[in-house]
C-alpha cells in the first residue's frame, strides 16, 4: 500500500484489550511504523480492591510482542490525579455526578498522550481502539488544513463518540481510529486469526478500574469527609432515613430503605446534605424535557445557527448507548445552552454531559447544570 507522504510513524494507545490490539495490527499491516504505548493512569492496590492496571500492562506487553512492534510504558499517574480525579472529587463533594471517561479522553489520552507521542517519540499521528471515525479517516494531510469532524462508528452499538465529545481539535486532526469501519465481532475474529487469543475474548472493562471490587460508596468515602444527612420524601416532607454524604449518591439511583411499599430513588440534592427522594422508579419528578448547560465544547466549530443566535435543531443524549432524542437548542447570554427535548427523559443529572449530534456527526458536548421543571411540576 502506498503510504501517505507525511504520515509514517504512528503511536497507538495499547490498553491491553482486544480493540487497541487490532487497531495496532491493522495499521502495521498497512505499512505504517507503529509504536505501542501503555498509559499508566492509576497506582493503587489495597486489601479489598485490585486495580486492573497490572493485568492490563502484562496484556499490553503480550500484544506488542505478538504484533512485533516496540512497547513503551508512560506514567500519567500525576496528570490523571490532577486533571481527572481531583475534578471528580470536587464534583462529588458539591453533589454533581461527573463522567471520568470523558475527562480522561480530554485531558490524558488526547492531551498528554498526544503530546508525548509527538514531542518525545517524533510520531506523525496517534491512534486508539475507539469505535469512532473522522471526516478524513487516515488522510490527515488534507485534514491538517481544514480541521476534522468527529463521526459515529459504523457499528452503532459500539459507537464511542459520546466519550470523545470533549476531544480537542488539535488532537483530533492528528488521530486515526482504525476500528471505525468495523463491527465488534469482526475485531474479535481478527484477533483470534492473528494469534492474539489472550485478549481476543477478554471481558471489556466497565466503570472506573481503580475502584476494583469495592463498592463505590466505600471507595469515594476514603477521599471525601463523611457528612451525614437526611433522606426526605418529596411528596410529604417526612424524613425517611439517613445517609453518610450526598457525594455517595446520584440522581435516579435506588436507595435501599427497608419497610416501604415501593423502593425509593434519589430525586434531588440540596445545598445542605439533605437529599429529596421519591417512591417509585417512574415518579413524575424524575422526568424533564429541558435543561441548561455550561459553555459547550464544539469539536469542529460552533454551528452557524448558534453563532447568529438562532435556534438549532439536532439530537441529544446524556448517557452512552441511550437512544438519541431530537432537541432544539438556543445559546444563552452567558455562553451556555438551553436545550428543549422532544421527549421527557429520566434523571437528567447535573455534572453529566449533554452530547450533541447532527446526522452522523458528534458536534461536541456541554456539562449539564440544571434540569428543567419535572412532570410533577406540570400536573
Secondary structure by P-SEA (a helix, b strand, c coil): ccccccccbbbbbccccaaaaaaaaaaaaaccbbbbbbbbccccccccbbbaaaaaaaaaaaaaaaabbbbbbbbaaaaaaaccaaaaaaaaaabbbbbaaaaaaacccccaaaaaaccccccccccccccccccccccccccccbbbbbbbccccccccccccccccaaaaaacccccccccaaaaaaaaaaacccccccccccccccccccccaaaaaaacccbbbbbbccccccccccccccccccccccccccccccccccccccccccbbbbbccccccccccccccccbbbbccccccccccccccccccccccccccccbbbbbccccbbbbbbccccccccccccccccccccccbbbbbccccccccccc
